[in-house]
């Protein structure tokens, strides 16, 4: 059933309704591939991973073709919370405990690079995506605040010197709610309009001679020294292939089944209010920073470029579509901001991300010349942009940093595809209960 839902959504040629789609800088679709092309690299998927990879490669002088099954930024890249949050879904202390100090230090040295890449791309290619600086991690109880104290020390150890702890009273200057016991301000964090960032990156690729095609699902990849990537109406002969389908990897499961059994698609829900008055905006988020709380099943929110509150949270395992998104998320919003009880919700949508068992990204190769990167487990905005740099460097012959990630074990979920959803939901219930009890 999960697979059929995926295939249905995956093959749509228009964006699902969302605030981002409604406010996209480009409304018209690019053409589908309808010819036989040759390129150095063929990238499958036009989300952040694929676009970052293609852009970094084009900047190095490689000829690239990007094939997107639906629309640019169709998946999580164009539907997420839009927050520039550093590091990975597991932090460096977890990585060190499980994989050793050397691996933790290597990954720590890259943990804040994705945000810098985003800012460089936005500035260099003049991408209009409402980029704003500053993000806050908010503690819902005293234990979470103690964890933020440790979090600050850990990130400072790995080079982030733009952090400031905020006690309960100080936090009131940044968030208009009494819900939290304190927070951690990351001045190097920030937020963006994610779909407009993807569209701008596609434009940047084309400005460097790359080609980007939409409505071009891959039907087969003929592997070998010069792979041939085939669609229904065209093909690309290349030297390298980059698989960047992430949560929609099920869509090419018949082509690369080895990539589908080590991860699980999940959904998260987002709502967006009507435009708020300046007074309301200043009351909610006076500094216009984005916020995420410290719960396992976290809430996240920010103001859009036109003054709406974008509020998200919750997870549905297996990427099923909730029937009433607003009824799931609006109570969360009102718990944080009860003053919004009479505000209208203009948009509600869900977006799929890819969860791995260890909640760390999965990088690797199929043979010698087919690369993949997937499974950011909810921390994809920055990690995907880092992935593109690492893939481009690896193809160029400098794979040391790519291989730090590729060397991490990639475990299947216990119970296989049949039981991964209930097992993961049970685990999430356990951690959610711990958050509510403050333990």
Secondary structure, 3 states (H helix, E strand, C coil): CHHHHHHHHHCCCCCCCCHHHHCCCCCCCCCCCCCEEECCEEEECCCHHHHHHHHHHHHCCCCEEEECCCCCCCCHHHCCCCEECCCCCCCHHHHHHHHCHHHHHHHHCCCCHHHHHHHHHHHHCCCCCCCEEEEEEEECCHHHHHHHHHHHHHHHHCCCCCEEEEEHHHHCCCCCCCCCCEEEEEEEEEECCHHHHHHHHHHHHHHCCCEEECCCCEEEEECCCCCEEEECCCEEECCEEEECCHHHHHHHCCCCHHHCCCEEEEEEEEEEECCCCHHHHHHHCCCCCEEEECCCCCEEEEECCCCCEEEEEEEEECCCCCCCHHHHHHHHHHHHCHHHCCCCEEEEEEEEEEEECCCCCEEEEECCCEEEEECCCCCHHHHHHHHHHHHHHHHHCCCHHHHHHHCCCCCCCCCHHHHHHHHHHHHHHHHHHHHHHCC
